[in-house]
Amino acid sequence: MLRRLICFTFSIFLLLRAAPAAEAPEPVLPILMYHDVRWENPGKDAVTPAELESDLRWLASEGYTPVTMARVADFVLEGKPLPPRPIVLSFDDGFQSAYLTVLPLLRAYGMPMVLSVIAGSADEFSAYPGEDPRRAHATWTQLRALADSGFAELQNHSYALHHGGGGAWGCDRRPGESPAAYEARLGEDALKAQERLLAETGRTALVFTYPYGRWSGESEAVLRELGFRATFTCDYGVNRLTGDPDCLFGLRRICRSHGADLAALLAGAAAFQKER
């Protein structure tokens, strides 16, 4: 009897050892999209400081861990682990509120943001600093302080394409513009922003954030050729991370507007992605 029991136990051990290990599920990455943070006239592109702090407090209570895009890229490209429930807090445009209002809150909660900078606006406001924080962009001095803080990862939001012009918005091709001319214009602008970010902060952006979310297969090809490792769109949804570098391009985001409920926003985006 004892011999039978030992043989049975050993057989179960061998079966368990031989069974293939279940593959870890691919992480789902939500990316929240903020713009300005101010008390006056909040709206689609501006939340109040109280709303942002409420978001940070709720994310912490629900076990979310804000991460930088460098950590996301390390997971996809090198297999380095991500924390449970990763999320990216992205802030577009580089408003002065990122330095004056957002940074102190991030320090308090120990959470990093991904700040996409319009390099041309940083040049402009560094030369002629704005006195109205509701409209002003951060100066390079402030952006350096943000980058050096460890709570802001600076990314490329173009040099001047956010201002449109020539009959096109953002990274759209202009009417009548040849593919070669379009590629040269987009490449020149993106590289100029890269050069300014590197010269002023000593850091090279790995993400290109599309102005107005306007993107195409043409623009993706140009930005890949320039060496970007990821792109942010304004397309709605969450992202599933695989070991394929392609999963870092055309990343979807969730716009966080004034008055919205963060829990509902995240649940809605996850449900939308499942239905697709």
NUGUKOL-668622 format. One record per residue (C-alpha): residue number from 1; x, y, z; residue in one letter. Coordinates in pm, 1 decimal. Layout:
BEGIN
NUM; X; Y; Z; A
...
This chain:
BEGIN
1; 0.0; 0.0; 0.0; M
2; 277.2; 239.4; 94.5; L
3; 462.3; 151.9; -225.5; R
4; 152.6; 231.0; -434.0; R
5; 109.4; 563.7; -256.2; L
6; 473.3; 656.1; -321.1; I
7; 444.0; 562.2; -689.8; C
8; 121.0; 761.0; -725.9; F
9; 273.0; 1069.3; -560.7; T
10; 584.2; 1046.3; -777.5; F
11; 368.4; 1016.3; -1092.7; S
12; 177.1; 1331.8; -1001.9; I
13; 509.8; 1511.6; -942.3; F
14; 635.3; 1410.4; -1287.4; L
15; 312.3; 1522.8; -1454.2; L
16; 324.7; 1860.9; -1285.8; L
17; 689.7; 1905.2; -1372.1; R
18; 629.2; 1813.5; -1735.7; A
19; 325.2; 2039.6; -1774.2; A
20; 410.9; 2359.0; -1964.1; P
21; 411.1; 2670.3; -1748.8; A
22; 122.1; 2902.9; -1815.9; A
23; 235.8; 3208.6; -2007.1; E
24; 207.7; 3535.4; -1819.1; A
25; -71.2; 3752.2; -1959.6; P
26; 34.3; 4047.4; -2170.0; E
27; 15.7; 4362.9; -1956.4; P
28; -250.5; 4618.6; -2035.9; V
29; -122.6; 4976.4; -2031.8; L
30; -363.7; 5268.7; -1992.5; P
31; -217.9; 5609.4; -2078.0; I
32; -398.9; 5908.6; -1930.2; L
33; -375.9; 6229.1; -2131.5; M
34; -368.1; 6558.1; -1942.2; Y
35; -286.0; 6904.9; -2071.1; H
36; -301.9; 7207.2; -1842.3; D
37; -376.0; 7208.9; -1468.1; V
38; -535.4; 7530.3; -1336.4; R
39; -815.4; 7662.4; -1119.7; W
40; -947.1; 7911.5; -1376.4; E
41; -1162.9; 7795.0; -1667.8; N
42; -1105.0; 7418.5; -1653.2; P
43; -1247.6; 7221.1; -1944.8; G
44; -1163.0; 6956.7; -2201.8; K
45; -791.0; 7036.4; -2191.9; D
46; -755.2; 7153.0; -1832.6; A
47; -829.1; 6996.1; -1495.1; V
48; -807.4; 7162.3; -1156.2; T
49; -525.7; 7089.8; -910.5; P
50; -784.6; 6927.6; -683.2; A
51; -892.4; 6692.7; -962.1; E
52; -533.4; 6593.7; -1035.5; L
53; -462.0; 6525.3; -669.6; E
54; -782.2; 6322.0; -645.7; S
55; -664.6; 6117.0; -945.5; D
56; -324.8; 6049.0; -788.0; L
57; -483.7; 5950.7; -458.4; R
58; -731.1; 5715.6; -629.7; W
59; -463.2; 5551.5; -845.6; L
60; -254.5; 5480.9; -535.8; A
61; -553.7; 5334.8; -350.4; S
62; -637.5; 5106.6; -645.4; E
63; -284.9; 4970.9; -678.7; G
64; -187.7; 5145.4; -1002.8; Y
65; 179.7; 5227.6; -1052.0; T
66; 260.9; 5521.6; -1282.0; P
67; 563.8; 5442.7; -1499.5; V
68; 780.0; 5623.4; -1750.6; T
69; 798.0; 5527.5; -2115.0; M
70; 1158.7; 5422.4; -2062.7; A
71; 1030.5; 5148.3; -1831.0; R
72; 763.0; 5049.8; -2081.2; V
73; 1021.9; 5027.5; -2360.1; A
74; 1252.0; 4823.7; -2136.8; D
75; 971.0; 4573.8; -2080.7; F
76; 886.8; 4539.8; -2449.1; V
77; 1239.2; 4545.7; -2589.7; L
78; 1439.1; 4378.8; -2312.4; E
79; 1186.0; 4186.2; -2106.5; G
80; 1249.4; 4384.1; -1788.4; K
81; 952.4; 4348.4; -1553.0; P
82; 684.0; 4608.7; -1504.6; L
83; 504.1; 4663.7; -1174.5; P
84; 146.5; 4542.9; -1128.4; P
85; -117.3; 4763.5; -1289.4; R
86; 117.5; 4998.4; -1477.2; P
87; -21.1; 5327.6; -1605.1; I
88; 130.6; 5631.3; -1777.1; V
89; 41.8; 5986.8; -1674.7; L
90; 104.3; 6185.9; -1991.9; S
91; 90.6; 6566.7; -2002.4; F
92; 93.3; 6737.5; -2341.6; D
93; 235.7; 7071.6; -2456.3; D
94; 466.7; 7160.5; -2167.2; G
95; 256.6; 7421.8; -1991.2; F
96; 409.5; 7611.9; -1701.9; Q
97; 163.4; 7438.8; -1470.2; S
98; 371.1; 7122.5; -1512.3; A
99; 642.9; 7295.7; -1310.9; Y
100; 435.4; 7513.9; -1079.7; L
101; 148.4; 7279.1; -993.4; T
102; 200.1; 6924.0; -1119.4; V
103; 556.0; 6865.8; -997.4; L
104; 479.3; 6931.4; -626.5; P
105; 187.9; 6687.1; -641.4; L
106; 395.7; 6421.5; -813.5; L
107; 664.7; 6458.6; -547.5; R
108; 403.8; 6419.6; -273.6; A
109; 269.0; 6096.4; -422.0; Y
110; 595.9; 5961.0; -559.5; G
111; 463.8; 5930.8; -914.3; M
112; 634.2; 6024.5; -1244.3; P
113; 478.4; 6185.4; -1549.4; M
114; 561.0; 6182.4; -1918.4; V
115; 574.5; 6544.9; -2035.0; L
116; 558.1; 6605.3; -2411.4; S
117; 717.4; 6940.1; -2492.0; V
118; 651.4; 7173.3; -2786.2; I
119; 1015.0; 7276.6; -2824.0; A
120; 935.3; 7590.2; -3021.7; G
121; 708.1; 7713.2; -2742.4; S
122; 982.0; 7646.0; -2486.6; A
123; 1217.8; 7857.6; -2697.4; D
124; 960.8; 8134.6; -2724.4; E
125; 871.0; 8150.3; -2356.0; F
126; 1235.3; 8123.9; -2252.0; S
127; 1308.6; 8435.3; -2455.7; A
128; 992.7; 8616.1; -2342.8; Y
129; 867.5; 8450.0; -2022.5; P
130; 491.6; 8459.3; -1983.0; G
131; 351.4; 8610.8; -1668.4; E
132; 10.6; 8446.4; -1691.6; D
133; 40.9; 8082.3; -1577.5; P
134; -295.0; 8006.2; -1740.5; R
135; -140.0; 8048.8; -2084.3; R
136; 234.9; 8028.3; -2040.2; A
137; 455.9; 7738.9; -2142.3; H
138; 745.5; 7626.6; -1926.3; A
139; 1088.1; 7776.7; -1993.2; T
140; 1391.7; 7560.1; -2053.3; W
141; 1509.4; 7641.6; -1700.6; T
142; 1186.3; 7501.7; -1562.9; Q
143; 1198.6; 7202.2; -1798.0; L
144; 1552.1; 7122.0; -1684.9; R
145; 1434.9; 7132.3; -1324.5; A
146; 1147.8; 6900.4; -1414.2; L
147; 1376.5; 6651.6; -1587.2; A
148; 1633.3; 6664.8; -1307.4; D
149; 1364.3; 6605.6; -1044.4; S
150; 1319.1; 6244.4; -1151.2; G
151; 942.5; 6297.8; -1171.1; F
152; 918.5; 6413.9; -1533.8; A
153; 1030.4; 6226.5; -1843.5; E
154; 1048.6; 6476.3; -2131.5; L
155; 930.0; 6369.7; -2476.8; Q
156; 900.4; 6528.3; -2822.2; N
157; 576.2; 6705.7; -2919.0; H
158; 728.5; 6862.7; -3234.3; S
159; 907.5; 7193.3; -3271.4; Y
160; 639.6; 7397.6; -3447.6; A
161; 389.7; 7152.4; -3600.5; L
162; 147.6; 7208.0; -3314.4; H
163; 73.1; 7548.4; -3462.2; H
164; -42.6; 7412.0; -3796.6; G
165; 3.0; 7611.7; -4114.5; G
166; 13.5; 7551.3; -4486.5; G
167; -333.7; 7403.6; -4490.4; G
168; -247.2; 7113.6; -4259.8; A
169; -280.4; 7036.8; -3889.7; W
170; -6.8; 6869.5; -3691.8; G
171; 164.8; 6594.9; -3887.9; C
172; -85.0; 6592.7; -4174.4; D
173; 52.8; 6621.0; -4524.9; R
174; -20.8; 6959.6; -4682.3; R
175; -246.3; 6979.8; -4989.1; P
176; -39.2; 6912.8; -5299.5; G
177; 271.9; 6827.6; -5096.8; E
178; 479.7; 6544.4; -5243.1; S
179; 568.4; 6244.3; -5024.7; P
180; 936.4; 6342.0; -5038.8; A
181; 866.6; 6701.5; -4935.9; A
182; 637.3; 6583.7; -4657.0; Y
183; 894.2; 6341.2; -4519.3; E
184; 1163.0; 6611.0; -4528.3; A
185; 942.2; 6866.9; -4351.4; R
186; 828.7; 6627.6; -4077.8; L
187; 1179.9; 6496.8; -4028.6; G
188; 1329.1; 6845.0; -4007.3; E
189; 1077.2; 6956.9; -3745.3; D
190; 1104.7; 6642.9; -3531.3; A
191; 1484.4; 6650.2; -3540.7; L
192; 1494.2; 7019.4; -3452.8; K
193; 1286.5; 6946.0; -3143.9; A
194; 1513.3; 6651.8; -3058.1; Q
195; 1819.2; 6872.7; -3087.2; E
196; 1671.0; 7143.9; -2865.9; R
197; 1565.5; 6890.3; -2599.7; L
198; 1911.3; 6734.7; -2599.3; L
199; 2092.9; 7069.9; -2595.7; A
200; 1883.3; 7213.6; -2312.0; E
201; 1827.4; 6907.8; -2092.6; T
202; 2094.4; 6655.3; -2193.8; G
203; 1822.5; 6399.6; -2266.6; R
204; 1706.3; 6235.0; -2588.8; T
205; 1331.9; 6179.1; -2631.1; A
206; 1225.7; 5826.9; -2724.2; L
207; 857.8; 5912.0; -2782.7; V
208; 703.0; 6140.4; -3043.1; F
209; 363.3; 6272.0; -2935.2; T
210; 145.9; 6366.1; -3232.2; Y
211; 12.4; 6723.8; -3227.2; P
212; -368.7; 6704.0; -3225.9; Y
213; -328.4; 6327.5; -3253.4; G
214; -300.7; 6356.5; -3632.4; R
215; -101.1; 6059.6; -3758.2; W
216; -74.3; 5829.0; -4057.9; S
217; 124.8; 5537.5; -4189.4; G
218; 351.1; 5788.7; -4363.6; E
219; 427.0; 5975.6; -4042.0; S
220; 490.8; 5653.6; -3850.9; E
221; 743.7; 5541.8; -4113.8; A
222; 929.6; 5874.4; -4094.4; V
223; 946.3; 5872.6; -3714.8; L
224; 1064.9; 5512.4; -3700.4; R
225; 1340.6; 5600.5; -3945.5; E
226; 1443.2; 5890.3; -3720.7; L
227; 1493.3; 5649.8; -3431.7; G
228; 1185.8; 5709.2; -3215.0; F
229; 1088.5; 5401.5; -3014.4; R
230; 722.9; 5490.4; -2959.1; A
231; 446.3; 5728.8; -3063.8; T
232; 150.2; 5871.2; -2870.5; F
233; -177.7; 5933.0; -3051.0; T
234; -507.3; 6072.4; -2925.8; C
235; -690.3; 5756.8; -3034.8; D
236; -911.4; 5622.1; -2757.3; Y
237; -840.9; 5303.6; -2569.6; G
238; -581.7; 5109.8; -2372.8; V
239; -275.3; 4921.7; -2499.4; N
240; -167.4; 4559.3; -2476.6; R
241; 207.3; 4522.1; -2442.2; L
242; 378.0; 4234.6; -2622.2; T
243; 737.6; 4152.0; -2700.6; G
244; 693.3; 4306.7; -3044.8; D
245; 843.0; 4659.4; -3076.1; P
246; 552.1; 4750.2; -3305.4; D
247; 319.7; 4756.7; -3003.8; C
248; 487.5; 5081.8; -2893.7; L
249; 372.6; 5271.4; -3202.8; F
250; 31.4; 5431.8; -3234.3; G
251; -28.4; 5409.8; -2858.9; L
252; -382.5; 5494.9; -2751.7; R
253; -466.1; 5731.8; -2469.1; R
254; -756.1; 5833.6; -2247.6; I
255; -830.8; 6206.2; -2235.5; C
256; -878.4; 6325.4; -1878.4; R
257; -1110.1; 6626.6; -1898.6; S
258; -1254.1; 6843.8; -1624.0; H
259; -1548.1; 6687.7; -1442.3; G
260; -1483.7; 6331.7; -1560.4; A
261; -1476.7; 6033.0; -1326.6; D
262; -1139.7; 5858.8; -1349.8; L
263; -1267.6; 5513.5; -1252.5; A
264; -1536.6; 5533.5; -1519.6; A
265; -1286.8; 5657.4; -1777.8; L
266; -1053.5; 5362.0; -1721.7; L
267; -1335.9; 5107.4; -1714.5; A
268; -1484.8; 5250.6; -2033.2; G
269; -1156.0; 5244.3; -2220.3; A
270; -1088.3; 4883.5; -2117.4; A
271; -1437.3; 4777.2; -2226.6; A
272; -1399.9; 4961.8; -2558.0; F
273; -1075.5; 4778.6; -2629.2; Q
274; -1232.3; 4438.3; -2558.7; K
275; -1515.0; 4510.2; -2802.1; E
276; -1279.5; 4596.4; -3089.2; R
